Each structure stands twice: as C-alpha cells, then as structure tokens.
Amino acid sequence: MSERTGRVETAAESADSAAIAFESLPSFWSLLARGLTRRCPWCGDRKAYFSGWFRREKTCQFCRHGWRRGDHAFELGATTANIILTFLTILVALLVAVIVTWPDVPTTGLIVIIGGLAIAGPALWYPVSFTLWQSVDLFMRRPDADELAGRGDADL
C-alpha cells in the first residue's frame, strides 16, 4: 500500500491524476472494519467517498478509486446494507428496551422510539452503508490487476 506523501494537491491535479496503485487489499476483517467506520475500503482514508453526510463523490478523495467499479447495480447493494443496518438498530433497541423495562414494558413509548429509529435509521446509516457495501463488494469481487493499478472505471 502506498504511503501518504503529505503533499497537498490542488483540485485540478487530483481531477487529472489517476487512482493510486495498490499491490493488494487488506483482509476481509480489515475491509469490514473500514466499511463500518466510514473509511475508504481501498486506502483507509476517513473522508472516503463523502464530502458531507449526504454528498457523495465519484471517487475517494485520497486514493481516487471509484466506488462503482463498473457495476450498474451498486446502489442496490448499498441500499440493502442500509436496510440491514437499520433493522439491526431497531432490533437491538427493542431488545434492550424490553430487557431493561421488563416486566412493565412501556408499549407506547417503545413504539414512538422504534418508529423514530425506523424513520431516522436510513439517514443515519447512509454513508456507512456505501463504504460497507464497497468493502463487501471488494471482498466478493476481488479487483483485477487493472483496478489495483488504478485503471478501473468509476463512471458507467
């Protein structure tokens, strides 16, 4: 993996230059940890593909690898990851609330809290679902030599 140079690139330089080349990717668990912490699965950079919570860029802001990897249906996987993360959040909140308040479970309050999680969950998990799915995708469809060399396509 390339080390960071510490050099600040201008927007024109970063737009014109190719993606950083990698010899190999980290293990499955490292990829998964990067995805769950909203880091780029390729290089581990914190900003990854997002310049804001909902503003997604075509490539990682550091390594310039694209998130699409030539797949038209990438968003479907990221949306599925978002749904799974939201449902897991609801399930954990429900289990904790029932265990803590047993035997007098406040049903009305629980419905309000779980309903709020159901509405806010997808927005809260939005950027994480993209980096998580990118990590899973990189593990399932290992990059070829061209992608590792930084010659993959981010545009379809």
C-alpha positions as CSV (number, residue, x, y, z in Angstrom):
1,M,0.0,0.0,0.0
2,S,1.3,3.5,-0.8
3,E,2.3,5.8,2.0
4,R,0.8,9.3,2.1
5,T,3.1,11.9,0.7
6,G,1.8,14.7,2.9
7,R,1.7,16.9,-0.2
8,V,-1.5,18.9,-0.7
9,E,-2.8,18.6,-4.3
10,T,-4.9,21.2,-6.0
11,A,-8.3,20.3,-7.3
12,A,-7.0,20.4,-10.9
13,E,-4.2,18.0,-10.1
14,S,-6.4,15.5,-8.3
15,A,-9.0,15.5,-11.1
16,D,-6.4,14.8,-13.8
17,S,-4.3,12.2,-12.0
18,A,-5.1,8.5,-11.9
19,A,-6.0,6.5,-8.9
20,I,-3.3,5.3,-6.6
21,A,-2.0,1.8,-7.3
22,F,-2.1,-0.9,-4.7
23,E,-0.3,-4.3,-4.6
24,S,-3.1,-6.0,-2.7
25,L,-6.1,-5.3,-0.5
26,P,-6.3,-6.0,3.3
27,S,-8.0,-9.0,4.8
28,F,-11.8,-9.4,5.0
29,W,-11.9,-8.2,8.6
30,S,-9.9,-5.1,7.8
31,L,-12.1,-4.3,4.9
32,L,-15.2,-4.8,7.1
33,A,-13.8,-2.5,9.8
34,R,-13.0,0.2,7.2
35,G,-16.5,0.0,5.8
36,L,-18.2,0.1,9.2
37,T,-16.2,3.2,10.2
38,R,-17.0,5.1,7.0
39,R,-13.4,4.8,5.7
40,C,-12.4,4.1,2.1
41,P,-12.0,0.3,1.7
42,W,-9.1,0.8,-0.7
43,C,-6.9,3.2,1.3
44,G,-8.5,3.6,4.7
45,D,-8.9,7.4,4.4
46,R,-11.5,8.9,6.7
47,K,-13.2,11.1,4.1
48,A,-13.6,8.3,1.6
49,Y,-16.4,9.0,-1.0
50,F,-18.2,11.7,1.0
51,S,-17.6,15.4,1.2
52,G,-20.7,15.8,3.5
53,W,-23.1,13.4,5.2
54,F,-25.3,13.1,2.1
55,R,-22.9,14.4,-0.6
56,R,-21.2,11.5,-2.3
57,E,-18.2,12.0,-4.8
58,K,-17.4,9.6,-7.7
59,T,-14.0,8.7,-6.3
60,C,-12.3,8.6,-2.9
61,Q,-10.8,11.9,-2.1
62,F,-7.4,10.5,-1.3
63,C,-6.8,7.4,-3.5
64,R,-9.2,8.4,-6.3
65,H,-10.6,4.8,-6.7
66,G,-14.2,4.9,-7.8
67,W,-17.0,3.4,-5.7
68,R,-18.9,1.9,-8.6
69,R,-16.3,-0.5,-10.0
70,G,-18.3,-0.8,-13.3
71,D,-21.4,-2.1,-11.6
72,H,-24.7,-0.6,-12.6
73,A,-26.5,-2.0,-9.5
74,F,-24.0,-0.9,-6.8
75,E,-26.6,1.3,-5.2
76,L,-28.9,-1.8,-4.7
77,G,-26.3,-3.5,-2.6
78,A,-25.7,-0.3,-0.6
79,T,-29.4,0.2,-0.1
80,T,-29.7,-3.4,1.1
81,A,-26.8,-2.8,3.6
82,N,-28.7,0.3,4.8
83,I,-31.9,-1.7,5.4
84,I,-30.0,-4.4,7.2
85,L,-28.2,-1.9,9.5
86,T,-31.5,0.0,10.2
87,F,-33.3,-3.3,11.1
88,L,-30.4,-4.3,13.3
89,T,-30.5,-1.0,15.1
90,I,-34.3,-1.4,15.6
91,L,-33.9,-4.9,16.9
92,V,-31.1,-4.1,19.3
93,A,-33.0,-1.0,20.6
94,L,-36.2,-3.2,21.0
95,L,-34.3,-5.9,22.9
96,V,-32.5,-3.5,25.2
97,A,-35.7,-1.6,26.0
98,V,-37.7,-4.8,26.8
99,I,-34.9,-6.3,28.9
100,V,-34.4,-3.0,30.9
101,T,-38.1,-2.4,31.5
102,W,-39.3,-5.9,32.0
103,P,-42.0,-6.8,33.3
104,D,-43.7,-3.4,32.7
105,V,-42.8,-2.6,29.2
106,P,-44.0,0.9,28.2
107,T,-45.5,0.0,24.8
108,T,-46.5,3.5,23.7
109,G,-43.0,4.9,24.5
110,L,-41.4,1.9,22.8
111,I,-43.5,2.3,19.7
112,V,-42.5,6.0,19.5
113,I,-38.8,5.3,19.9
114,I,-38.8,2.4,17.5
115,G,-40.8,4.4,15.0
116,G,-38.3,7.2,15.2
117,L,-35.4,4.8,14.6
118,A,-37.3,3.4,11.6
119,I,-37.6,6.9,10.1
120,A,-34.1,8.2,11.1
121,G,-32.2,5.0,10.6
122,P,-31.7,5.1,6.9
123,A,-30.4,8.7,7.0
124,L,-28.1,7.9,9.9
125,W,-26.6,4.8,8.1
126,Y,-26.5,6.3,4.6
127,P,-22.7,6.9,4.3
128,V,-21.8,3.8,6.3
129,S,-23.9,1.6,4.0
130,F,-21.9,2.8,0.9
131,T,-18.5,2.2,2.4
132,L,-19.7,-1.1,4.0
133,W,-21.0,-2.4,0.7
134,Q,-17.9,-1.3,-1.1
135,S,-15.9,-3.4,1.4
136,V,-18.1,-6.4,0.9
137,D,-18.0,-5.9,-2.9
138,L,-14.2,-5.7,-2.9
139,F,-14.1,-9.0,-0.9
140,M,-16.6,-10.8,-3.1
141,R,-15.3,-9.5,-6.5
142,R,-11.6,-9.2,-6.0
143,P,-10.1,-6.4,-8.1
144,D,-8.2,-7.4,-11.2
145,A,-4.7,-6.1,-12.0
146,D,-6.0,-3.1,-13.8
147,E,-8.2,-2.0,-10.9
148,L,-5.3,-2.4,-8.4
149,A,-3.1,-0.4,-10.8
150,G,-5.7,2.5,-10.6
151,R,-7.1,2.0,-14.1
152,G,-10.7,1.0,-13.1
153,D,-13.7,3.0,-14.2
154,A,-15.8,4.9,-11.8
155,D,-18.2,6.1,-14.5
156,L,-20.6,4.0,-16.4
